[in-house]
Amino acid sequence: MNKSIFVEKSNLPTSDVSELIVSGRYKFVIDELKRLGISLIEANELSKVCGAEKYHADISAIHLCNDNLLVAKNNTLLADKLSSLGYNVSLSGKIISGKYPSCTALNAVLLGDKMICRALSIDDKLMEYCKTNSIKIISVKQGYARCSTAVVAESAVITSDSGIYKACIENSIDVLKIESGYIEIEGYDYGFIGGSCGKLSNDILAFCGDIKAHKNYNNMKTFALNYGVNLISLSNKNLFDVGGFIPTKQEETY
């Protein structure tokens, strides 16, 4: 059995992912990830959050770097689970609750020395982490910044959000803008691209459902291949926004 190490940079595994955080609600995604041999840390619901977001991992937690995670202070079940597995867990200053945008305090995208987020909504502990580590805050109107952004590489993302698209261009982040829709979610007309996927290695971006069925698939495929990244589908179901998954451990390479 290969030894696992912590993913050094948030969203950016450099080898095959061996452990990740994912919503515990969507069995069809859990089964596919387990089939790939990945250990899963299932995020439970945040009862104080309105809507399907209450089940999403990217509402309850954000991976900062290495073994460090920031978890909603009212999700003690997830925090205790992570701590028992050897992670260094800090609790948010805010209780993550209510409707959008108040529930998006941890829904940010870390990209190396940058973070895309709705600064007005972000938890003080996360802002403090960025300040301490000289991470540039790129503020956008979209509170669901993480949900809305598929991370391809440290300086490359995919989004349907016009504000995120513009902000990326202004901050030297390569970005592909796609059309909204074609992604299912409970209780809403459509979900977001970032909530339907996550990286499973340096060169694999995996989707919850069939990415080939998305209208902009060919553009996404070409864009990702520019960075040596392949798009894979975890099933032949319709694309579904599950709150993405958060890679936290990867196989050690020699």
Beta strands, then each sheet from edge to edge (+ up, - down):
strand 1: 4-6
strand 2: 17-23
strand 3: 39-43
strand 4: 61-65
strand 5: 68-71
strand 6: 88-91
strand 7: 109-111
strand 8: 114-117
strand 9: 136-139
strand 10: 149-153
strand 11: 156-159
strand 12: 174-177
strand 13: 197-201
strand 14: 204-207
strand 15: 230-233
strand 16: 245-251
sheet 1: 1+ 16- 2+ 3+
sheet 2: 4+ 5- 6-
sheet 3: 7+ 8- 9-
sheet 4: 10+ 11- 12-
sheet 5: 13+ 14- 15-
end
